[in-house]
Amino acid sequence: MNSDSDFFETKHKNIKRAESVELDVQKLRVISSFIGGEIGRHNGQVTECINSENTCV
């Protein structure tokens, strides 16, 4: 009987770990999409600046 309870306890820990990893992945997706949006917007500004006038910082 003891090995059964150990098995379920281990399985429960693994499920909890998987859930926390999934949350981390979702956070990373949000962060990376935000960063990607910021970079895209910055690149757009630089391109506009170069097109309108040749001096761009």
N, C-alpha and C positions, 0 to 999 in steps of 0.2 A: 504493500500500500504506500509505503514511504516514497518509492520511486515515482509513483503516479503524481503525488502532490508536488514533488520536485519538478517533474516534467511540466505541469501546468503553471507553476510559478515561473519557470524559465520562459515558457511560451508567453506568459503575461508580460514579463520584462521586455522580451523581444518586440511585442506589439507596441508597448509604450515607447520603446526606442524608435521604432519605425514611424510612429506618429510624430515624434519630435523632429525626426529627420525631414518628414514631409512638410512640417511647419517651416523649418529652416529653408527648404527648397522654395517654398512659396514666398518667403521674405526675400530671398535672393532674386527671385523673378521680378518682384516689385521694385527692388533696388536697381537691378540691372536695366529694367525698362525705363525707370526714371532717369538713370544716368545716360542711357541711349538717347532718350528724348532731349536731354540737355545738350549732349554732344551734337545731335542732329540740328538742334536749333542754333547752336553756336556756329556750326559749319555753314548753315544757311546764311547767317549774318555775315560771315567772312566772305562767302561767295558774292552776296549782294554788294558788299563793300568793294570788292575787287572789280565787279562789273560796272559800278557807278563811278568809282574813282580809283586810280591805280595805287594810291597810298592807303594802306590798310594795316592796322596793328593787330 
